[in-house]
Amino acid sequence: MKFGMFLPQREIGHDLQNVLGFVEAVDNAGFDFLQATDHVLGADPSARPNWDGAYDVHDLFHEQFVFFGHLAALTKMELVSAVLILPQRQTALVAKQAAEVDILTGGRFRLGIGVGWNDVEYEALNVDFRTRGERCEEQIHVLRRLWTEESIDFTGRFHRIDRAGILPRPIQQPIPIWIGGGATKRVLERIGRLGDGWLSGSPPGEDTDRAYAIIKNAAKAVGRLAPPALQLGLRISTLDAGKFERQIDACELAGASHVSLRGDNPIDHNDPIRTFDQYLEIVDFAATALGDRLQSNR
């Protein structure tokens, strides 16, 4: 298994020294990858009394491609978008930006994608929220063709590319596309049919096992190979040493290829926000708990 950390963006904010200090600590500890979350806009809850979204206008998110382009020169870790809200972005531009990050990282980029939940964000970006699932599926096909072919001629429901292509193309042809989410059977089946991996937002358990079974069945139904070709990434959020160790063992038993630790609380805005120094302590905790498992990958 490979191990990574989430960047706690809304906690350590835009102070460049703190951001880079966290990344350096994760890298020096021996982690294999760094994950960062994506949002372009946040809704203003003061104008929406019934707003119950996980994030709002007060939550900071760095723009992933620009941020990863900067980090590419500073770390040898794999960089992972977890996840980029793909349907609200222009596909050809995403293909170009992702290819550039892949080149700058030396082929150490993994594109995690999702369809999102924030209709306010979609409206502001002038994209139909209701068709995001169908658009996402077509985008995956277009991205892979743009990354691997000099010129493509494509006509779909959402795209028309008339004998054109991008250059430079990425080192990885194609860049691995991992799909996040899994709250519905439809999303799970999409992961199985189209994804190179599943970015689960959950720890190992019976619910995860059932969801992964749906993914694998969908993959087999369209003639795709089962794992390890279709990989599994699980998330651990506990900071209890005993529970952490048990969950790592459970991740291995579940067949996870990647495990990430998320030390922030991404949902409950009433939860105390940890400081930069506390996040460095979390990195130390995870590195100590993983021990030889972490170092063996290097």
Secondary structure by P-SEA (a helix, b strand, c coil): cbbbbcccccccccaaaaaaaaaaaaaaacccbbbbbbbcccccccccccccccccccccccccaaaaaaaccccccbbbccccccccccaaaaaaaaaaaaaaacccbbbbbcccccaaaaaaacccccaaaaaaaaaaaaaaaaaccccccccccccccccccccccccccccbbbbcccccaaaaaaaaaccccccccccccaaaaaaaaaaaaaaaaacccccccbbbbbbbccccaaaaaaaaaaaaaacccbbbbbcccccccccccccaaaaaaaaaaaaaaacccccccc
